[in-house]
Amino acid sequence: MTQKKCVAMLLAGGEGKRLAPLTQKLAKPAVPFGGQYRIIDFPLSNCVNSGIQTIGVLTQYKAESLHSHINDGRFWTGDKDTEISLLEADEFGGGLYTGTADAIYKNLEYIEEQNPEHVLILSGDHVYQMDYNAMLKFHEESGAEATISVKRVPWKDAHQFGIMNVDKSYKITDFVEKPENPESNLASMGIYMFRWSYLRRYLLADAVNAKSSHDFGKDVIPKMLADKTSVYAYPFQGYWRDVGTIESLWEAHMEVLDGEISLNAKHWPMYSSDKLKAEADAVTQVTEFDDTLIHPGSMVEGMVSRSVIFGGVHIGEGCEIHESIIMPNVKIGNDVTIYRAIIGEGSVIEDGAVVGRPNGEISVIAIEDYVPAGTSSESEIIPA
């Protein structure tokens, strides 16, 4: 069998509790982003643009939301020669995935069938554009058995990540998963490149370790470092954002508006579901605002500032919407005021409602929720 240079395994099974209520009906990587994408489109597009043709997508929580989205896409089997396999956890056969390393272990047979030299492990809930070939080149030239992509994060956020120190050659000298008192702000991006024969050995050992939580950051990588193997850090300089919380999801959209990441770069095209990108073509966009993204298929009759409006949205007369994210197919009546909010896909907000407050915390309306006429931001939201 011909050996493949590199295959990708995309971890997309997380429940996404910190993104609730947007994840009540969706897997976290299926949450809409940027006007015409879903979060998982970023690592998938990175794979396509990097020429990685074999991708396994590991799903578990609300798996059908991801399967539907990926099956709607056409670029994966078109002229890109890309093959995506949906690898759902088997509750009754192999069992549910109990950790990131366990998810890969339970798909050993799939990886063996691909016969790769290297395996790239990715997370399905990060927004970034990255050439994985550059990481692979670094990995091979350094002689690493394992390479972790890293980026410096604000010190206030460092406790949320795997944090490491490195020597001058970027060989990792120590690694701590989510330390209470970080001694560094060099953070793991959750992007790992492994020589497959090396990773396979550690996965087999981890699987029979009763004390392990079967997680890369907590168990497998610390074990690799304890064994004094060659584990390196690959420094990434571009935009990257973990959008695992409501606040970070909102902030990432504001950064799109600020131009910190471009979703229309010709040299790095973004791909998505045909269905999401072509939604509601019959509806005409009425108004444009310089500081707002309003996507085709939406009608805006009110005033919008510094916001992202997805396709299929209708915003009625007399509305004022500020610093907000309006997800696909939301219907907003007349004279509605929205400040600093994320409005979930398919929601209905009736006339005169007020959601959020200027300079307040980010407010969230769940997917397909109903906000009655005249409701204030402090009133109860009624599920549909």
C-alpha positions in Angstrom: 0.0 0.0 0.0 1.3 3.5 -0.9 2.1 5.5 2.2 0.4 8.9 2.5 2.5 11.8 3.7 -0.2 13.2 6.2 -3.8 12.6 7.1 -5.9 14.8 9.3 -8.1 13.8 12.2 -10.6 16.6 13.2 -12.0 16.4 16.8 -15.6 17.7 16.5 -17.5 15.8 19.2 -17.4 18.2 22.1 -20.7 19.3 23.8 -19.8 23.0 24.0 -21.4 23.7 27.3 -19.7 27.2 27.5 -21.5 28.1 24.2 -24.9 27.3 25.6 -27.7 28.0 24.6 -26.3 28.1 21.1 -25.4 24.4 21.4 -28.7 23.1 22.7 -29.4 21.7 19.2 -26.0 22.0 17.5 -22.6 20.5 18.0 -20.1 23.3 18.9 -18.3 23.1 15.5 -21.6 23.5 13.7 -22.4 26.9 15.3 -22.6 29.6 12.5 -19.7 32.0 12.1 -18.8 35.1 10.1 -22.0 35.5 8.0 -21.9 32.4 5.8 -19.8 29.7 7.5 -19.8 27.3 10.5 -16.9 27.1 12.8 -15.8 23.7 11.4 -15.4 25.3 8.0 -12.1 26.8 9.2 -10.0 23.6 9.8 -11.7 21.9 6.9 -10.8 24.8 4.5 -7.3 24.8 6.0 -7.0 21.2 5.1 -8.2 21.7 1.5 -5.9 24.7 1.0 -3.0 22.8 2.5 -3.5 19.9 0.1 -4.4 17.4 2.8 -6.8 15.1 1.0 -7.7 12.6 3.7 -9.7 13.9 6.6 -11.5 12.0 9.4 -14.1 14.1 11.3 -14.8 12.6 14.7 -18.3 13.4 15.9 -20.3 12.6 19.0 -22.6 15.3 20.5 -25.4 16.4 18.2 -23.5 14.6 15.4 -26.4 15.0 12.9 -25.9 18.8 12.8 -22.3 18.3 11.5 -23.2 15.4 9.3 -25.9 17.4 7.6 -23.6 20.4 7.1 -20.7 18.4 5.7 -22.9 16.3 3.4 -24.4 19.6 2.0 -20.9 20.7 0.8 -19.6 19.8 -2.6 -16.0 20.9 -2.5 -14.8 17.8 -0.6 -15.5 15.4 -3.4 -15.3 17.8 -6.4 -12.1 18.8 -8.2 -10.3 19.0 -4.9 -9.8 15.2 -4.6 -10.5 15.5 -0.9 -12.1 12.6 1.0 -13.9 13.3 4.3 -15.0 10.4 6.5 -17.5 11.0 9.3 -16.4 8.9 12.2 -19.2 9.0 14.8 -18.7 7.5 18.2 -20.4 4.2 18.5 -22.4 4.2 21.8 -23.2 0.5 21.6 -20.1 -0.9 19.8 -16.8 0.7 20.5 -18.3 3.1 23.1 -18.4 6.9 23.3 -15.3 9.0 23.1 -14.1 9.6 26.6 -11.2 12.0 25.8 -9.3 13.5 22.8 -6.7 10.7 22.8 -9.4 8.0 23.3 -11.2 9.4 20.2 -8.1 8.8 18.1 -7.5 5.4 19.7 -11.0 4.3 18.8 -10.2 5.1 15.2 -6.9 3.3 14.9 -8.3 0.9 12.3 -9.3 3.9 10.1 -5.9 5.5 10.4 -4.1 2.2 9.7 -6.1 1.9 6.5 -4.8 5.2 5.3 -1.2 4.2 6.0 0.1 7.7 6.9 3.6 8.8 7.8 2.2 11.7 9.9 -1.1 12.4 11.5 -2.4 15.9 12.1 -4.8 16.3 15.0 -7.1 19.3 14.8 -9.9 20.8 16.9 -13.2 21.7 15.3 -13.9 24.9 17.4 -11.1 27.3 16.4 -11.2 30.2 14.0 -8.0 30.6 12.0 -6.3 30.3 8.6 -3.2 28.1 8.6 -1.0 26.4 6.1 -0.5 23.0 7.6 2.3 22.3 5.1 4.5 24.9 6.9 3.9 23.1 10.2 4.7 19.7 8.6 8.0 21.1 7.1 9.0 22.5 10.5 8.1 19.1 12.1 10.2 17.1 9.7 13.2 19.5 9.6 13.4 19.6 13.4 13.4 15.8 13.6 10.4 15.9 16.0 8.3 12.9 16.9 5.5 15.3 17.9 5.0 19.0 17.2 2.5 21.3 18.9 1.4 24.5 17.2 1.6 27.4 19.7 0.8 31.1 20.0 1.3 33.6 22.8 -2.0 34.6 24.4 -2.9 37.4 26.8 -1.7 36.6 30.3 -5.2 36.9 31.7 -6.3 34.0 29.5 -3.2 31.8 29.9 -4.8 29.6 32.6 -7.4 28.4 30.1 -4.8 26.7 27.9 -2.0 24.1 27.9 1.1 26.3 28.6 4.7 25.4 27.9 8.3 26.6 27.9 10.7 26.0 25.1 14.5 26.2 24.5 16.1 28.2 21.7 15.3 25.5 19.1 11.6 25.5 20.2 12.0 22.1 21.8 9.5 21.9 24.6 11.1 21.8 28.1 7.9 21.6 30.2 4.1 21.6 29.6 1.2 22.2 32.0 -2.4 21.8 31.1 -4.5 24.8 32.3 -2.2 25.9 35.2 -3.7 27.9 38.0 -0.6 30.2 38.0 0.9 30.2 34.6 4.7 30.8 34.3 4.4 31.4 30.6 1.8 32.6 28.1 3.0 30.3 25.2 -0.2 28.4 24.7 -1.0 25.2 22.8 -3.5 25.8 20.0 -4.7 22.2 20.1 -3.1 21.5 16.8 -0.7 18.5 16.9 1.5 16.8 14.3 2.7 13.3 15.1 4.8 10.7 13.4 2.2 8.0 13.2 4.3 5.0 14.4 5.3 7.1 17.5 1.7 8.3 18.2 0.3 4.8 17.8 2.7 3.4 20.5 1.6 6.1 23.0 -2.1 5.6 22.2 -1.9 1.9 22.8 -0.2 2.4 26.2 -2.6 5.2 27.2 -5.7 3.0 26.4 -4.7 0.4 29.0 -3.7 3.0 31.7 -6.6 2.9 34.2 -5.4 6.2 35.8 -5.5 8.1 32.5 -8.3 10.5 31.4 -7.2 9.7 27.8 -6.6 13.3 26.9 -3.7 14.6 24.8 -3.1 17.7 27.0 -3.5 16.0 30.4 -2.0 12.6 29.7 -0.4 11.7 26.4 1.8 14.8 25.8 3.0 14.9 29.4 4.0 11.3 29.1 5.9 12.0 25.8 7.8 14.8 27.6 8.5 12.6 30.7 10.0 10.0 28.3 12.4 12.7 27.0 11.2 12.2 23.4 11.5 14.9 20.7 8.5 17.2 21.2 8.7 20.6 19.6 6.6 23.8 19.5 5.7 25.3 16.1 5.2 29.1 16.5 2.2 30.4 14.6 2.1 34.1 13.8 -1.3 34.5 12.2 -4.8 35.1 13.6 -6.2 32.4 15.8 -9.1 32.4 18.2 -10.6 29.6 20.4 -14.3 30.4 20.2 -15.4 28.1 22.9 -17.3 30.7 24.9 -20.0 33.2 24.2 -17.7 36.1 24.9 -14.9 34.8 22.6 -17.4 34.0 19.8 -18.7 37.6 20.0 -15.2 39.0 20.1 -14.1 37.0 17.1 -16.9 38.5 15.1 -15.9 42.0 16.1 -12.4 41.1 15.0 -13.7 40.1 11.6 -15.3 43.5 11.3 -12.0 45.1 12.3 -10.2 43.2 9.6 -8.0 41.1 11.8 -8.9 38.1 9.7 -10.2 38.1 6.1 -12.9 35.6 5.1 -12.5 36.7 1.4 -8.8 36.2 0.8 -8.3 34.9 -2.8 -5.1 33.0 -1.8 -7.0 31.2 1.0 -10.6 30.5 -0.1 -13.1 29.6 2.5 -15.4 26.6 1.8 -18.8 25.7 3.3 -22.1 24.0 2.8 -23.7 25.0 -0.5 -27.0 25.3 1.4 -25.7 27.8 3.9 -23.9 30.0 1.3 -26.9 30.1 -1.0 -29.6 30.6 1.6 -32.7 32.7 0.6 -31.3 34.1 -2.6 -34.8 35.5 -3.5 -34.7 38.1 -0.7 -32.9 41.3 -1.5 -30.5 43.2 0.7 -32.0 46.7 1.1 -29.4 48.7 3.1 -25.6 48.7 3.4 -23.6 50.0 6.4 -19.8 50.5 6.3 -19.1 48.9 9.7 -21.4 45.9 9.2 -21.4 42.7 7.2 -24.8 42.0 5.7 -24.9 38.8 3.7 -27.0 38.2 0.6 -30.4 36.8 1.3 -31.2 39.3 4.1 -33.5 42.3 4.2 -32.6 45.1 6.5 -35.1 48.0 7.0 -33.9 49.3 10.3 -30.5 50.7 11.4 -27.6 48.4 12.0 -24.1 49.3 13.3 -21.0 47.1 13.9 -22.8 43.9 13.4 -22.7 40.6 11.4 -26.0 39.7 9.7 -26.2 36.2 8.2 -28.4 35.1 5.2 -32.1 34.7 5.4 -32.5 37.4 8.1 -35.3 40.0 8.1 -34.9 43.1 10.2 -38.0 45.3 10.3 -38.5 49.1 10.2 -37.5 51.2 13.2 -35.0 48.6 14.5 -31.7 49.6 16.1 -29.1 46.8 16.2 -25.6 47.5 17.7 -22.5 45.3 18.1 -24.5 42.1 17.5 -24.5 38.8 15.6 -27.7 37.8 13.9 -27.5 34.2 12.8 -29.3 32.6 9.8 -33.0 32.9 9.2 -33.7 35.2 12.2 -37.0 37.2 11.9 -36.9 40.6 13.8 -40.1 42.7 13.9 -40.4 46.4 13.9 -39.0 48.8 16.5 -36.7 46.2 18.1 -33.6 47.3 19.9 -30.6 44.9 20.2 -27.3 45.7 22.0 -24.2 43.4 22.2 -26.1 40.2 21.6 -25.9 36.9 19.7 -29.3 35.9 18.2 -29.5 32.2 17.5 -30.4 30.7 14.2 -34.1 30.7 13.3 -35.2 32.8 16.3 -38.2 35.2 16.1 -38.1 38.5 17.9 -41.5 40.4 17.9 -42.2 44.1 17.7 -40.8 46.4 20.3 -38.6 43.9 22.1 -35.3 44.9 23.7 -32.4 42.5 23.9 -29.1 43.4 25.7 -27.7 46.6 27.1 -25.1 49.1 25.9 -21.7 48.1 27.5 -23.3 45.2 29.2 -22.4 41.5 29.1 -23.1 39.6 25.9 -26.8 38.5 25.7 -27.8 35.3 23.9 -31.0 34.2 22.4 -31.0 30.4 21.8 -31.6 28.7 18.5 -35.3 28.9 17.3 -36.3 30.9 20.4 -39.3 33.2 20.5 -39.1 36.7 22.1 -42.6 38.2 22.6 -43.5 41.7 21.7 -42.3 44.3 24.2 -40.1 41.9 26.1 -37.1 43.6 27.8 -33.6 42.0 28.0 -34.3 41.1 31.6 -37.5 39.1 30.8 -37.6 35.4 30.4 -37.1 34.1 26.8 -39.7 31.6 25.8 -38.4 28.5 23.9 -40.2 27.8 20.6 
